């Protein structure tokens, strides 16, 4: 069977792809860690986009989301 | 990049399509809004494209080729303009949300909806169709080719069934128009819904609804038409009946150039080559450990689409790994086809879709197989 070594990520989900792209733009301006990924099926089977950071940087990202009032739907820890 | 998301939109477009769009942006007026050449030229181009699309898709009435924004727009105009409260409509579990959501909306407005199931290979259980028909059945709506499995539906058989019973046959040809033969009159199709930016190789933002002469569609939108301006209602005549507001002159120019490109080639050859690419990929990955490929592969005649999952991989993570590590573009998720995924047993996780066009190469397919070998072991 295939062996895929998974890594833990904190994944921010959004209600729209527009919110995800707004996040990407703000993240670039504010040096928020992470990148856009397809929303993992482990969170919800959809066609959407999410923002992922290695889980060890989750607190840093959460603080920035709060400080800059960036809209999002949820944050999930997922092994990918 | 190795672009294997051709079912979402084809890439690259022919250069002549880009040039035609550029020329229309620089020099195109508003079609049908004046007697000067800047207006007449795009109007003539629009009429010429209507004639060509009518010829391509076996419709004798070019004036019944109505321009839309995309296939979702075509389907909304067709379904909302055709169905009324008290009508019954039949569709299938293999449909895209471009069909399902307009039908759910209509159900809220009093239209009765039956959804025929599909089996674990994504094959619609068409043997249930006769029993699904009721006295008030107004239409059957289905795709020509599934955007998830690539399976094809038998248009001629379904069209004949509908014609014999006075049921309108509405076809979503998003995945097939341009590369598969479709003939409205021979296949008894009443409403054919197209998009320009997939196998027709045109730009995004232009589609068409072809209305057979045995069916009438009420306008979804009303507004400026450049004609009958004193009338308080939308003109009755096609195509103006279904086209309110300025036409997409840039899209029409681009789609016309795309037809030039296709007409300079043997479309049947292009299709066979696309199918060869898809089969080569299928053969390369189907036996890999932990890989499950979906769809009915018993027929050679199918859309060039391969959807799969790999044990131990979240499909989104697999698609991301293909993009990041191998620069291969694929599409994970539900593909806007939630009921189709439920039929395949993938409703909870979705799948990864690889889709091919004639602009892909055998080398690209082999590189994708090699990437899958690497990721699945």
Boltz contact constraints between the chains, C-beta under 6 A:
constraints:
  - contact:
      token1: [A, 1]
      token2: [B, 289]
      max_distance: 6.0
  - contact:
      token1: [A, 1]
      token2: [B, 290]
      max_distance: 6.0
  - contact:
      token1: [A, 2]
      token2: [B, 289]
      max_distance: 6.0
  - contact:
      token1: [A, 2]
      token2: [B, 290]
      max_distance: 6.0
  - contact:
      token1: [A, 2]
      token2: [B, 310]
      max_distance: 6.0
  - contact:
      token1: [A, 2]
      token2: [B, 312]
      max_distance: 6.0
  - contact:
      token1: [A, 2]
      token2: [B, 376]
      max_distance: 6.0
  - contact:
      token1: [A, 2]
      token2: [B, 377]
      max_distance: 6.0
  - contact:
      token1: [A, 4]
      token2: [B, 312]
      max_distance: 6.0
  - contact:
      token1: [A, 4]
      token2: [B, 313]
      max_distance: 6.0
  - contact:
      token1: [A, 37]
      token2: [B, 320]
      max_distance: 6.0
  - contact:
      token1: [A, 38]
      token2: [B, 316]
      max_distance: 6.0
  - contact:
      token1: [A, 38]
      token2: [B, 319]
      max_distance: 6.0
  - contact:
      token1: [A, 38]
      token2: [B, 320]
      max_distance: 6.0
  - contact:
      token1: [A, 38]
      token2: [B, 332]
      max_distance: 6.0
  - contact:
      token1: [A, 40]
      token2: [B, 314]
      max_distance: 6.0
  - contact:
      token1: [A, 40]
      token2: [B, 316]
      max_distance: 6.0
  - contact:
      token1: [A, 41]
      token2: [B, 314]
      max_distance: 6.0
  - contact:
      token1: [A, 41]
      token2: [B, 315]
      max_distance: 6.0
  - contact:
      token1: [A, 41]
      token2: [B, 316]
      max_distance: 6.0
  - contact:
      token1: [A, 41]
      token2: [B, 349]
      max_distance: 6.0
  - contact:
      token1: [A, 41]
      token2: [B, 350]
      max_distance: 6.0
  - contact:
      token1: [A, 42]
      token2: [B, 314]
      max_distance: 6.0
  - contact:
      token1: [A, 45]
      token2: [B, 334]
      max_distance: 6.0
  - contact:
      token1: [A, 45]
      token2: [B, 348]
      max_distance: 6.0
  - contact:
      token1: [A, 45]
      token2: [B, 349]
      max_distance: 6.0
  - contact:
      token1: [A, 45]
      token2: [B, 350]
      max_distance: 6.0
  - contact:
      token1: [A, 46]
      token2: [B, 333]
      max_distance: 6.0
  - contact:
      token1: [A, 46]
      token2: [B, 334]
      max_distance: 6.0
  - contact:
      token1: [A, 47]
      token2: [B, 333]
      max_distance: 6.0
  - contact:
      token1: [A, 47]
      token2: [B, 334]
      max_distance: 6.0
  - contact:
      token1: [A, 80]
      token2: [B, 314]
      max_distance: 6.0
  - contact:
      token1: [A, 80]
      token2: [B, 317]
      max_distance: 6.0
